[in-house]
């Protein structure tokens, strides 16, 4: 049994851990926990413990008292290390292996090397996704448009705005997409791919409630998103048409990630 500890402010940590399991342990029995187990027996029965993103937990809650039996591994991504480093406890956990899901800063890497037997890069692959047009998907738009079954799918060339919230950030991405289209002299159909449409969504923007969004990327004219770990990774094959607006986060360094992606695009 693999026990994954994936705690975060949104759904990104769950997406990343599912990709890890599919990449490293396909078909293995696993459980994903969003709270650090208080009962040591829960961890003692595991074959492997995976600590996602934060090497000592989101608030520094993981100390050295991790059972000696299971392998303990860390799935690392880019952090604002100066902000996170003060949370590391005096007796931090050690890892048999740290997987680098993306490059991290030099001070962050130095810390990981000090608490890991080995540090190895890992290219994540997502598990197969169901069809984006399967029953239950929900596409909403102006009442006089997109009312036929064929309109349940996104069309080739649509501009996708991909974000799960908060509403203010979604609206900022929508505004950015509309302004970009004007500057490029284009009039694409804009489709928001998000669990829910925010209040104030402009009338001309369609809404598609489907997850995951990445199967739609190949046919999109543009992909407009924040610069979170998963969407930047999933849109990497389409970097030439991916437009990112990084947002401030407590620990996630979206600005550095976006800058890297832009350099790789040129």
C-alpha positions in Angstrom: 0.0 0.0 0.0 1.2 3.5 -0.9 0.1 6.4 1.3 0.3 9.8 -0.3 0.2 12.9 1.8 -1.0 15.7 -0.5 -2.2 18.8 1.3 -2.8 22.1 -0.5 -5.1 25.0 -1.1 -6.7 23.6 -4.3 -7.0 20.5 -6.4 -3.5 20.7 -7.9 -1.9 18.5 -5.3 -4.3 15.7 -6.1 -3.7 16.0 -9.8 0.1 15.8 -9.3 -0.1 12.8 -7.0 -2.4 10.9 -9.4 0.2 11.6 -12.1 3.0 10.3 -9.8 1.1 7.1 -9.0 0.4 6.5 -12.7 4.1 7.2 -13.7 5.9 5.4 -10.9 3.4 2.9 -9.5 0.8 2.1 -12.2 -1.9 -0.1 -10.9 -0.6 -0.1 -7.3 -3.0 0.2 -4.3 -2.8 3.7 -2.9 -4.6 6.1 -0.6 -4.3 9.9 -0.8 -4.6 11.7 2.5 -5.0 15.5 2.9 -4.3 15.4 6.6 -1.2 14.0 8.2 -2.2 10.8 10.0 -2.3 11.2 13.8 -2.3 7.4 14.2 1.3 6.1 13.5 -0.2 2.7 12.7 -1.7 4.1 9.5 1.8 4.9 8.2 3.5 1.9 9.7 1.4 -0.4 7.5 2.4 1.4 4.3 5.1 0.1 1.9 5.8 3.7 0.8 4.9 7.1 2.1 4.9 10.0 -0.5 5.1 13.5 0.8 3.9 15.9 -1.9 5.3 19.4 -2.7 6.3 20.5 0.8 9.1 18.5 2.4 7.9 19.1 5.9 4.2 19.5 5.1 2.2 22.6 4.3 2.7 24.1 7.7 5.8 22.2 8.8 3.7 19.6 10.5 5.9 16.6 9.5 8.8 16.0 11.8 11.3 13.2 12.0 8.9 10.8 13.7 8.1 8.9 10.5 8.0 5.1 10.8 11.3 3.4 10.0 9.7 0.5 8.0 8.2 2.2 4.9 10.2 3.9 2.2 9.6 7.7 2.5 9.8 9.7 -0.7 9.2 13.3 -1.5 7.7 14.7 -4.7 9.2 18.2 -5.0 8.1 21.2 -7.1 9.2 24.8 -7.2 8.6 26.7 -4.0 9.2 30.3 -2.8 11.9 28.9 -0.7 12.6 32.0 1.4 8.9 31.9 2.4 8.8 28.2 3.2 12.2 27.6 4.8 11.2 29.0 8.2 8.6 26.3 8.6 11.2 23.4 8.5 11.2 21.8 12.0 14.3 21.3 14.0 14.1 17.5 13.2 12.9 17.3 9.6 12.0 14.1 8.0 14.5 12.3 5.8 13.7 10.8 2.4 14.9 7.7 0.7 14.4 9.5 -2.6 13.3 13.0 -3.6 11.7 13.2 -7.1 12.1 16.5 -8.8 8.9 17.1 -10.7 10.4 20.4 -12.0 13.7 22.3 -11.4 13.8 24.1 -8.0 15.9 27.0 -6.7 19.5 26.3 -5.6 18.9 26.8 -1.9 15.8 24.5 -2.1 17.8 21.9 -4.0 20.6 22.1 -1.4 18.2 21.4 1.4 16.6 18.5 -0.5 20.1 17.0 -1.0 20.8 17.3 2.7 17.7 15.3 3.7 17.5 12.8 0.9 19.6 9.7 0.0 19.2 10.6 -3.6 17.5 13.4 -5.7 16.3 12.3 -9.1 14.3 14.2 -11.8 10.9 12.8 -12.8 8.8 13.5 -15.8 5.2 13.0 -14.8 2.6 11.5 -17.1 -1.1 11.9 -16.4 -3.4 8.8 -16.4 -5.7 8.5 -19.4 -8.7 10.8 -19.2 -12.3 10.1 -20.2 -13.6 11.8 -23.3 -14.1 15.6 -22.7 -17.5 15.2 -24.4 -18.8 12.3 -22.3 -22.4 12.6 -20.8 -22.4 14.8 -17.7 -20.0 17.5 -19.1 -21.7 20.8 -19.0 -21.2 23.6 -21.5 -23.1 26.8 -21.0 -23.2 29.9 -23.2 -25.6 32.6 -24.4 -29.1 31.2 -24.8 -29.1 31.6 -28.6 -25.8 29.7 -29.1 -24.4 26.2 -28.4 -27.7 24.4 -27.7 -27.2 21.3 -29.9 -25.4 18.1 -28.9 -22.6 19.0 -31.3 -22.0 22.2 -29.4 -21.1 20.2 -26.2 -17.5 19.9 -27.4 -15.0 22.7 -28.0 -14.3 23.5 -31.6 -10.9 23.6 -33.2 -9.4 27.1 -32.7 -11.4 28.0 -29.6 -9.5 29.9 -27.0 -9.5 28.0 -23.8 -9.4 29.8 -20.4 -8.4 27.2 -17.9 -8.6 27.9 -14.2 -10.4 26.5 -11.1 -10.6 29.8 -9.2 -10.9 32.0 -7.3 -13.5 33.9 -9.3 -11.6 37.1 -9.3 -8.6 35.4 -11.0 -10.9 33.7 -13.5 -12.3 37.1 -14.6 -8.8 38.5 -14.8 -7.9 35.7 -17.2 -11.0 36.2 -19.2 -10.2 39.9 -19.5 -6.6 39.1 -20.6 -7.9 36.7 -23.2 -10.3 39.2 -24.7 -7.6 41.9 -24.8 -5.1 39.6 -26.4 -7.6 38.6 -29.1 -8.2 42.3 -29.9 -4.5 43.0 -30.1 -4.1 40.0 -32.5 -7.0 41.1 -34.6 -8.9 37.9 -34.0 -12.4 37.0 -32.9 -12.2 33.5 -31.4 -14.9 31.8 -29.4 -13.8 32.0 -25.7 -14.5 28.9 -23.6 -13.9 28.9 -19.8 -12.9 25.5 -18.6 -13.6 25.6 -14.8 -15.6 23.7 -12.2 -18.0 26.7 -11.9 -18.7 29.9 -13.8 -17.9 32.9 -11.7 -20.5 35.6 -11.1 -20.0 38.3 -13.7 -18.7 36.0 -16.5 -19.2 38.0 -19.7 -22.2 36.9 -21.8 -20.0 36.0 -24.8 -17.9 33.5 -22.9 -18.9 29.8 -22.9 -18.4 27.7 -19.9 -17.3 24.1 -19.9 -17.3 22.1 -16.6 -15.0 19.3 -17.4 -11.9 17.8 -15.7 -9.2 17.3 -16.8 -8.8 20.0 -19.3 -5.6 18.9 -21.0 -7.2 16.6 -23.6 -8.7 19.8 -25.1 -5.3 21.6 -25.5 -4.3 20.0 -28.8 -7.2 21.6 -30.8 -7.3 24.9 -28.9 -6.3 28.1 -30.7 -4.9 29.5 -27.5 -4.6 28.2 -23.9 -4.9 31.0 -21.3 -4.2 30.1 -17.7 -2.4 30.9 -14.5 1.1 29.4 -14.1 0.4 26.6 -11.7 2.5 23.5 -11.8 0.0 21.1 -13.5 -1.3 23.4 -16.2 2.2 24.5 -17.2 3.3 20.9 -17.3 0.3 19.7 -19.2 0.4 22.5 -21.8 4.2 22.1 -22.4 3.7 20.4 -25.8 1.6 23.5 -26.9 3.8 26.2 -25.4 3.7 28.2 -28.6 0.0 28.9 -28.0 0.0 29.0 -24.2 -0.4 32.3 -22.5 0.2 32.5 -18.8 -0.8 35.1 -16.1 1.0 34.2 -12.9 -0.7 34.9 -9.6 0.8 35.4 -6.2 0.7 32.4 -3.9 1.8 31.7 -0.3 4.5 29.2 -1.4 4.1 28.4 -5.1 6.4 30.5 -7.3 4.2 31.0 -10.4 6.2 34.0 -11.6 9.5 32.0 -11.9 7.6 29.1 -13.5 6.0 31.4 -16.1 9.3 33.1 -16.9 11.0 29.7 -17.4 8.2 28.6 -19.7 8.4 31.8 -21.8 12.1 31.4 -22.2 11.6 27.9 -23.4 9.0 29.0 -25.9 11.4 31.4 -27.7 
